Amino acid sequence: MTFQRARSAEQREERRRKILDTALAMLDEMPVADVSLTELSRRVGLAKSNVLRYFESREAVLLELLQQALADWLAAVTEELADGVDSGLPVRDRGDRFAAVVARSLAPRRVLCDLIAAQAAVLEHNVSVDVVVRYKRSALTGLEAMTGLMRRYVPELGAEAESVCLLAMILAGGLWTHTQPSASALAAYEADPGLLGFRLDMAPALEHALATLIAGAVVRAG
């Protein structure tokens, strides 16, 4: 599709939405690293220079998608935690259940995990201070929401809850990269089964890491 020049605010917003929706569709087909501004422009039906009228870079598009994906996930996991964590359980069990629900909710969201993994190393580069500030403010709102959930189900964490939540998202990004092995790595595991200890699955790995983090933070909060 080729667009005529957007003249009204509604047309500009429609164009902006089209760019975001197209980029999201591309992420369903390919990893973040393979999403190029050239291909995005082609699929939207605009010259790259016109796409850059709406977003200053490829990374700015992807940061906005990350912001939206995080908000959608937080809304979903809020309901999942209400169903999955019994507030009457001992603190250790509540921490373990919290970790299990978060891990099983986040792991299937491949696009979100890939964006989280790319955030610091890729998406926060080639963007202006204004774009980063806007994203970080949104991320801070999300962190506060997640911290509120953590304090609701594991109040024993006290002041440690916020740092646990922040580290949980960093863990998720790091684990995602390790649970997406290359073809060569997969072949290596097949050739030498002794290496299979390095072959991780996202949900159980994140659940174990987060449960361990929560348990340690509860002791630290003391």
C-alpha positions in Angstrom: 0.0 0.0 0.0 1.2 3.5 -0.9 -0.1 6.4 1.2 -0.8 9.9 0.2 0.7 12.6 2.4 -1.0 12.7 5.8 -2.5 16.1 6.4 -4.7 15.8 9.5 -3.8 14.8 13.0 -6.0 11.7 12.5 -4.2 10.7 9.3 -0.8 11.2 11.0 -1.9 9.0 13.9 -3.2 6.4 11.4 0.1 6.4 9.6 2.0 6.1 12.9 -0.2 3.2 14.0 0.4 1.5 10.6 4.1 1.7 11.1 3.9 0.1 14.6 1.5 -2.6 13.5 3.7 -3.5 10.6 6.8 -3.7 12.8 4.9 -5.9 15.2 3.9 -8.2 12.4 7.5 -8.4 11.3 8.5 -9.4 14.9 6.1 -12.4 14.6 8.2 -13.6 11.6 11.8 -12.7 12.6 13.9 -11.7 15.6 14.5 -8.1 16.6 18.0 -8.2 15.0 16.5 -8.9 11.5 13.9 -6.1 11.6 15.4 -3.4 9.3 14.1 0.1 8.5 14.4 -0.7 4.8 12.1 -3.7 5.0 9.7 -1.9 7.4 9.4 1.0 5.0 8.8 -1.3 2.1 6.0 -3.1 3.9 4.3 0.1 5.1 4.6 1.5 1.5 6.6 4.6 2.5 10.1 5.8 1.7 12.5 5.5 4.7 12.6 9.3 4.9 8.9 9.4 5.4 8.9 6.7 8.1 11.5 8.8 9.9 9.0 11.7 10.0 7.1 9.6 12.5 9.9 7.7 14.3 13.5 8.9 14.5 14.9 5.4 14.0 14.2 1.7 13.8 15.1 1.5 17.5 12.5 4.2 18.4 9.8 2.1 16.7 10.8 -1.0 18.6 11.1 0.8 22.0 7.5 1.9 21.6 6.5 -1.7 20.8 8.3 -2.8 23.9 6.5 -0.2 26.0 3.1 -1.5 24.7 4.0 -5.2 25.1 5.1 -4.7 28.7 1.8 -2.9 29.5 -0.2 -5.7 27.9 1.7 -8.4 29.8 1.4 -6.6 33.2 -2.4 -6.4 32.7 -2.5 -10.2 32.0 -0.1 -11.3 34.8 -2.1 -9.3 37.3 -5.1 -11.5 36.7 -2.9 -14.7 36.5 -1.3 -13.9 39.9 -4.7 -13.4 41.5 -5.7 -16.9 40.4 -2.3 -18.5 41.0 -1.0 -17.3 44.4 -2.8 -18.1 47.6 -2.1 -15.4 50.1 -2.6 -17.8 53.0 0.5 -19.9 52.0 3.8 -19.7 53.9 6.2 -17.1 52.5 8.4 -19.6 50.7 5.5 -21.1 48.9 4.1 -17.7 48.0 7.4 -16.7 46.5 7.7 -19.9 44.6 4.2 -19.5 43.2 4.8 -15.9 42.3 7.9 -17.0 40.4 6.1 -19.8 38.6 3.2 -17.6 37.5 5.4 -14.8 36.2 7.7 -17.2 34.4 4.9 -19.2 32.7 3.2 -16.0 31.8 6.2 -14.3 30.3 8.0 -17.2 28.5 5.4 -17.7 25.7 5.5 -14.0 24.8 8.4 -14.5 22.4 8.2 -10.9 21.0 8.2 -9.3 24.4 11.1 -11.5 25.6 13.1 -10.7 22.5 12.5 -7.0 22.9 13.5 -7.1 26.6 16.7 -8.9 25.7 17.5 -6.2 23.1 16.6 -3.2 25.2 19.9 -2.1 26.8 22.3 -3.4 24.2 20.4 -2.4 21.0 17.2 -0.4 21.4 18.5 2.3 23.7 21.1 3.2 21.0 20.5 5.3 17.9 17.8 7.2 19.7 17.6 10.7 21.2 17.5 11.5 24.9 13.8 12.4 24.6 12.9 8.9 23.3 14.9 7.2 26.0 13.3 9.4 28.7 9.8 8.7 27.4 10.5 5.0 27.4 12.1 5.0 30.8 9.2 6.9 32.3 6.8 4.3 30.9 9.1 1.5 32.2 9.2 3.1 35.6 5.4 3.0 35.7 5.5 -0.7 34.8 8.1 -1.4 37.4 6.0 0.3 40.1 3.0 -1.8 39.0 5.0 -5.0 39.2 6.5 -4.0 42.6 3.0 -3.4 43.8 2.1 -7.0 42.8 5.2 -8.3 44.5 4.4 -6.5 47.7 0.8 -7.8 47.6 1.8 -11.4 47.4 5.2 -11.4 49.2 5.0 -8.4 51.6 7.9 -9.9 53.6 10.2 -8.4 50.9 9.6 -4.9 52.1 12.0 -2.4 50.5 13.7 -5.2 48.5 10.6 -5.7 46.3 11.5 -3.1 43.7 15.0 -4.3 43.2 13.8 -7.9 42.9 11.3 -6.8 40.2 14.0 -4.9 38.3 16.4 -7.8 38.5 13.6 -10.2 37.4 13.2 -8.3 34.1 17.0 -8.2 33.6 17.1 -12.0 34.2 14.3 -12.5 31.7 16.2 -10.7 29.0 19.5 -12.5 29.7 17.9 -15.9 29.9 16.0 -15.4 26.7 19.2 -15.0 24.7 20.5 -18.2 26.3 17.4 -20.2 25.5 17.5 -19.3 21.8 20.6 -21.4 20.7 22.1 -21.2 17.3 22.0 -24.1 14.8 25.7 -24.7 15.6 25.0 -24.8 19.4 22.1 -27.3 18.8 24.3 -29.5 16.7 27.0 -29.3 19.4 24.5 -30.5 22.1 23.5 -33.4 19.8 27.1 -34.3 19.1 28.1 -34.1 22.8 25.3 -34.9 25.3 27.6 -33.9 28.1 27.0 -30.3 27.1 23.2 -30.4 27.6 23.5 -28.7 30.9 23.9 -25.5 28.9 20.6 -26.1 27.1 18.0 -24.1 28.9 14.2 -23.8 28.5 12.9 -20.3 29.2 10.0 -20.9 31.6 11.7 -23.4 34.0 15.0 -21.4 34.0 13.2 -18.1 34.8 11.0 -19.7 37.4 14.0 -21.2 39.2 16.1 -18.0 39.0 13.2 -15.8 40.2 12.2 -18.1 43.0 15.9 -18.2 44.2 16.1 -14.4 43.9 12.9 -13.9 45.9 13.9 -16.4 48.6 17.3 -14.7 49.0 15.7 -11.2 49.2 13.2 -12.3 51.8 16.2 -13.5 54.0 18.0 -10.2 53.3 14.9 -8.2 54.2 15.0 -10.2 57.4 
